[in-house]
Amino acid sequence: MAAVMEMNPTAGKSNCSQEMQVDKKLIPRKVPSLGSTRYVIAFITHLCNFTLKAQGVIMNITMVAMVNSTDHWFQFNGSTEMLPVDSFDSQNNVSKSRPAEVPLYDWSPQIQGIIFSSLNYGVILTLAPSGYIAGRIGTKRVVAIALFGSSLFTLLTPLTAGLGLFCLIVTRILQGLAQGSGLGGQCALWEKWGPPQERSRLCTIALSGLMLGVFIAILLGGVISQAFGWPFVFYIFGGIGCICCLLWCFLVYDDPTSHPWINITEKEYIISSLAQQVGSSKPSFPIKAMVRSLPVWSIFLCCFSNNWLINTLVAYMPTYISSVFNINIRDNGFLSALPFIVSWGIGLLGGQLADFLLTKNVRLVTVRKIATVLGNLPSAVLLVVLPYLNSTYITTMTFLTLSCGLIPLCQSGIYINALDIAPRHSSFLMGASRGFAQTAAILAPTVCGFLLSQDAEFGWRNVFLLLFAINLSGLTFYLIFGEADIQDWAKERKLTRL
């Protein structure tokens, strides 16, 4: 009975493999239901991720309305490009449509880049520690504090921008610390709520909120800025975050045993399905073994290469579209948002596909590697061939949409692989891998901007070739060294006493 009630998902039988071929007799048969408590928690986490990502992205959109338009620079996530001549009128129309009382700032492109990157510095610092802390004190507290903090600093952004550049940058760093805590802290949730055969589905539902946040922020940020003024973008998304925080506090609990409204049958199903992973409440922390583990490094490096791909698209898709078609900012924003709604939908379907393969007795390591390949290789290939084509409008948008759309398939691969190889330490490893990968958010725009500035004729070819090389390297390392069995250093050590 004690083994059943123990909610640390880390113990189990010494010969247990994360192939998840669990004895059917030990687990009550239960058809997954979208109305069940675990799926409600997955959708609340989806909303949480949507909110955090949107709050982080809106600065990239509102910057166009925050700065004086006299220098005619288009700025998106740290990338800077001179607007085409035919889009100057659109930019001037935007400035004319802004409310007269909205403040404007004389920030150079370099200053704007510092403002953008300051958020990522905060995120990197807290992703790994928040995962570790959530594994110790509970996900509910960590994410609730993080979500409230991010929403508060979002609401304060217009005020701190008026107080001066230093105050704004400090606010962005603090917001990044909160966002990193929210993204890293939630990693511990599925240790205790995710039945092995449903983890891919539950995790992809939760993580798909990130892509939806990018889509909504890009699509509505400019519209709200023109209609009400750029401060209202921060007020609206900050308010949404506060509402989301309340929902999180009332509806999310750290484990099934502490949830007051969960169905008894579902509680027993989750506990029984995790019984083979249950362990001691205070496991050791083998940091040296983690550092020496090739499967761990394969996850880290592949996450980094995948984030390089993601951040190149997020940072430079509007710039590439503008350079190819010379369209105005409003149309550019719509076209740049379109691939992310496709990405959101495919992300939700990816988890269904991964769990379906598991029900067909496909090995877990095979499922993880298939998902990772499909989320990396086709996207990189589509981008690397794009500059060599005599691209039409339809061809370019099709390639960009497919490339961006396929990326979330990795959510059923590398991004939850830590749950397979080290369930006892998965919250820390998932946070650490995301923190390591987040360095691509700083490096990718910087390196790509340098390549574009050095070679006007072949700049895009060089950007996409570098992306392909980094992506292929990380993927190859993962395919060689990636595993899905619980590692020896992650198993519980039992002492025999005489």
Solvent accessible surface area in square Angstrom, and as a share of the most:
residue,aa,sasa,rsa
1,M,174,0.78
2,A,85,0.66
3,A,70,0.55
4,V,66,0.38
5,M,92,0.41
6,E,57,0.26
7,M,20,0.09
8,N,23,0.12
9,P,1,0.01
10,T,7,0.04
11,A,14,0.11
12,G,25,0.24
13,K,124,0.53
14,S,81,0.52
15,N,141,0.72
16,C,19,0.11
17,S,46,0.30
18,Q,0,0.00
19,E,27,0.12
20,M,7,0.03
21,Q,106,0.47
22,V,19,0.11
23,D,69,0.36
24,K,140,0.59
25,K,187,0.79
26,L,88,0.44
27,I,31,0.16
28,P,51,0.32
29,R,217,0.79
30,K,56,0.24
31,V,128,0.74
32,P,50,0.31
33,S,53,0.34
34,L,116,0.58
35,G,66,0.63
36,S,12,0.08
37,T,20,0.12
38,R,0,0.00
39,Y,2,0.01
40,V,60,0.34
41,I,1,0.00
42,A,0,0.00
43,F,88,0.37
44,I,17,0.09
45,T,0,0.00
46,H,19,0.09
47,L,53,0.27
48,C,0,0.00
49,N,0,0.00
50,F,23,0.09
51,T,1,0.00
52,L,1,0.00
53,K,72,0.31
54,A,0,0.00
55,Q,2,0.01
56,G,8,0.08
57,V,8,0.05
58,I,0,0.00
59,M,1,0.00
60,N,8,0.04
61,I,25,0.13
62,T,0,0.00
63,M,0,0.00
64,V,19,0.11
65,A,5,0.04
66,M,0,0.00
67,V,12,0.07
68,N,52,0.27
69,S,14,0.09
70,T,114,0.66
71,D,60,0.31
72,H,45,0.20
73,W,84,0.30
74,F,14,0.06
75,Q,4,0.02
76,F,8,0.03
77,N,27,0.14
78,G,29,0.28
79,S,2,0.02
80,T,55,0.32
81,E,31,0.14
82,M,106,0.47
83,L,8,0.04
84,P,23,0.15
85,V,121,0.70
86,D,93,0.48
87,S,0,0.00
88,F,51,0.21
89,D,98,0.51
90,S,22,0.14
91,Q,5,0.02
92,N,51,0.26
93,N,88,0.45
94,V,18,0.10
95,S,32,0.20
96,K,161,0.68
97,S,57,0.36
98,R,24,0.09
99,P,34,0.21
100,A,108,0.83
101,E,143,0.64
102,V,17,0.10
103,P,61,0.39
104,L,76,0.38
105,Y,33,0.12
106,D,129,0.67
107,W,25,0.09
108,S,45,0.29
109,P,24,0.15
110,Q,132,0.59
111,I,47,0.24
112,Q,4,0.02
113,G,21,0.20
114,I,85,0.43
115,I,0,0.00
116,F,9,0.04
117,S,30,0.19
118,S,3,0.02
119,L,15,0.08
120,N,24,0.12
121,Y,110,0.42
122,G,0,0.00
123,V,6,0.04
124,I,45,0.23
125,L,119,0.59
126,T,25,0.14
127,L,3,0.02
128,A,21,0.16
129,P,63,0.40
130,S,5,0.03
131,G,0,0.00
132,Y,76,0.29
133,I,80,0.40
134,A,3,0.02
135,G,25,0.24
136,R,104,0.38
137,I,83,0.42
138,G,10,0.09
139,T,5,0.03
140,K,46,0.19
141,R,153,0.56
142,V,16,0.09
143,V,0,0.00
144,A,13,0.10
145,I,129,0.65
146,A,3,0.02
147,L,0,0.00
148,F,106,0.44
149,G,13,0.13
150,S,0,0.00
151,S,0,0.00
152,L,69,0.34
153,F,43,0.18
154,T,1,0.01
155,L,55,0.27
156,L,63,0.31
157,T,1,0.01
158,P,14,0.09
159,L,108,0.54
160,T,16,0.09
161,A,3,0.02
162,G,55,0.53
163,L,117,0.58
164,G,29,0.28
165,L,58,0.29
166,F,158,0.66
167,C,47,0.28
168,L,0,0.00
169,I,34,0.17
170,V,55,0.32
171,T,9,0.05
172,R,4,0.01
173,I,58,0.29
174,L,70,0.35
175,Q,3,0.01
176,G,0,0.00
177,L,53,0.26
178,A,12,0.10
179,Q,8,0.04
180,G,0,0.00
181,S,24,0.16
182,G,0,0.00
183,L,31,0.15
184,G,0,0.00
185,G,0,0.00
186,Q,4,0.02
187,C,1,0.01
188,A,6,0.05
189,L,1,0.00
190,W,8,0.03
191,E,9,0.04
192,K,43,0.18
193,W,0,0.00
194,G,0,0.00
195,P,1,0.01
196,P,5,0.03
197,Q,49,0.22
198,E,3,0.01
199,R,1,0.00
200,S,0,0.00
201,R,34,0.12
202,L,0,0.00
203,C,3,0.02
204,T,0,0.00
205,I,6,0.03
206,A,1,0.00
207,L,10,0.05
208,S,1,0.00
209,G,0,0.00
210,L,40,0.20
211,M,16,0.07
212,L,33,0.17
213,G,0,0.00
214,V,2,0.01
215,F,30,0.12
216,I,38,0.19
217,A,0,0.00
218,I,11,0.06
219,L,54,0.27
220,L,70,0.35
221,G,0,0.00
222,G,27,0.26
223,V,94,0.54
224,I,19,0.10
225,S,4,0.03
226,Q,41,0.18
227,A,63,0.49
228,F,118,0.49
229,G,0,0.00
230,W,1,0.00
231,P,18,0.12
232,F,97,0.40
233,V,0,0.00
234,F,5,0.02
235,Y,91,0.35
236,I,68,0.35
237,F,5,0.02
238,G,0,0.00
239,G,27,0.26
240,I,60,0.30
241,G,0,0.00
242,C,41,0.24
243,I,108,0.55
244,C,1,0.00
245,C,12,0.07
246,L,107,0.53
247,L,68,0.34
248,W,0,0.00
249,C,48,0.29
250,F,133,0.55
251,L,56,0.28
252,V,0,0.00
253,Y,46,0.17
254,D,37,0.19
255,D,19,0.10
256,P,0,0.00
257,T,46,0.27
258,S,59,0.38
259,H,14,0.06
260,P,80,0.50
261,W,157,0.55
262,I,13,0.07
263,N,89,0.46
264,I,109,0.55
265,T,76,0.44
266,E,4,0.02
267,K,43,0.18
268,E,91,0.41
269,Y,16,0.06
270,I,0,0.00
271,I,6,0.03
272,S,26,0.17
273,S,4,0.02
274,L,5,0.02
275,A,39,0.30
276,Q,30,0.13
277,Q,4,0.02
278,V,14,0.08
279,G,7,0.07
280,S,42,0.27
281,S,77,0.49
282,K,183,0.77
283,P,17,0.11
284,S,77,0.50
285,F,69,0.29
286,P,30,0.19
287,I,78,0.40
288,K,145,0.61
289,A,20,0.15
290,M,5,0.02
291,V,86,0.49
292,R,170,0.62
293,S,10,0.06
294,L,84,0.42
295,P,11,0.07
296,V,8,0.05
297,W,93,0.33
298,S,0,0.00
299,I,6,0.03
300,F,27,0.11
301,L,59,0.30
302,C,0,0.00
303,C,0,0.00
304,F,38,0.16
305,S,2,0.01
306,N,0,0.00
307,N,21,0.11
308,W,10,0.03
309,L,0,0.00
310,I,36,0.18
311,N,20,0.10
312,T,3,0.02
313,L,6,0.03
314,V,14,0.08
315,A,0,0.00
316,Y,10,0.04
317,M,4,0.02
318,P,5,0.03
319,T,8,0.05
320,Y,12,0.05
321,I,0,0.00
322,S,1,0.01
323,S,51,0.33
324,V,58,0.33
325,F,44,0.18
326,N,77,0.39
327,I,35,0.18
328,N,49,0.25
329,I,30,0.15
330,R,160,0.58
331,D,68,0.35
332,N,5,0.02
333,G,23,0.22
334,F,117,0.49
335,L,16,0.08
336,S,2,0.01
337,A,1,0.00
338,L,66,0.33
339,P,0,0.00
340,F,4,0.02
341,I,49,0.25
342,V,48,0.28
343,S,0,0.00
344,W,71,0.25
345,G,26,0.25
346,I,42,0.21
347,G,0,0.00
348,L,43,0.21
349,L,123,0.61
350,G,4,0.04
351,G,0,0.00
352,Q,77,0.34
353,L,82,0.41
354,A,3,0.03
355,D,0,0.00
356,F,110,0.46
357,L,38,0.19
358,L,5,0.02
359,T,83,0.48
360,K,124,0.52
361,N,115,0.59
362,V,40,0.23
363,R,140,0.51
364,L,0,0.00
365,V,18,0.11
366,T,50,0.29
367,V,2,0.01
368,R,4,0.01
369,K,41,0.17
370,I,69,0.35
371,A,10,0.08
372,T,0,0.00
373,V,39,0.23
374,L,68,0.34
375,G,0,0.00
376,N,0,0.00
377,L,60,0.30
378,P,40,0.25
379,S,0,0.00
380,A,0,0.00
381,V,58,0.33
382,L,32,0.16
383,L,0,0.00
384,V,18,0.10
385,V,55,0.31
386,L,0,0.00
387,P,27,0.17
388,Y,118,0.45
389,L,76,0.38
390,N,155,0.79
391,S,35,0.22
392,T,80,0.47
393,Y,107,0.41
394,I,131,0.66
395,T,42,0.24
396,T,0,0.00
397,M,15,0.07
398,T,60,0.35
399,F,43,0.18
400,L,2,0.01
401,T,20,0.12
402,L,77,0.38
403,S,0,0.00
404,C,1,0.01
405,G,0,0.00
406,L,41,0.20
407,I,3,0.01
408,P,3,0.02
409,L,20,0.10
410,C,1,0.00
411,Q,14,0.06
412,S,1,0.00
413,G,0,0.00
414,I,1,0.01
415,Y,28,0.11
416,I,1,0.00
417,N,1,0.00
418,A,4,0.03
419,L,0,0.00
420,D,0,0.00
421,I,1,0.00
422,A,0,0.00
423,P,1,0.01
424,R,15,0.05
425,H,4,0.02
426,S,0,0.00
427,S,6,0.04
428,F,36,0.15
429,L,5,0.03
430,M,5,0.02
431,G,0,0.00
432,A,14,0.11
433,S,6,0.04
434,R,31,0.11
435,G,7,0.06
436,F,70,0.29
437,A,0,0.00
438,Q,34,0.15
439,T,43,0.25
440,A,0,0.00
441,A,8,0.06
442,I,36,0.18
443,L,82,0.41
444,A,0,0.00
445,P,17,0.11
446,T,91,0.53
447,V,49,0.28
448,C,0,0.00
449,G,26,0.25
450,F,120,0.50
451,L,38,0.19
452,L,39,0.20
453,S,84,0.54
454,Q,118,0.53
455,D,45,0.24
456,A,108,0.83
457,E,137,0.62
458,F,81,0.34
459,G,2,0.02
460,W,44,0.15
461,R,80,0.29
462,N,51,0.26
463,V,0,0.00
464,F,7,0.03
465,L,81,0.40
466,L,56,0.28
467,L,1,0.00
468,F,53,0.22
469,A,53,0.41
470,I,37,0.19
471,N,1,0.01
472,L,73,0.36
473,S,72,0.46
474,G,6,0.06
475,L,4,0.02
476,T,60,0.35
477,F,56,0.23
478,Y,1,0.00
479,L,70,0.35
480,I,114,0.58
481,F,69,0.29
482,G,5,0.05
483,E,74,0.33
484,A,2,0.02
485,D,57,0.30
486,I,21,0.11
487,Q,23,0.10
488,D,99,0.51
489,W,42,0.15
490,A,1,0.01
491,K,51,0.22
492,E,46,0.20
493,R,156,0.57
494,K,156,0.66
495,L,151,0.75
496,T,127,0.74
497,R,209,0.76
498,L,225,1.12
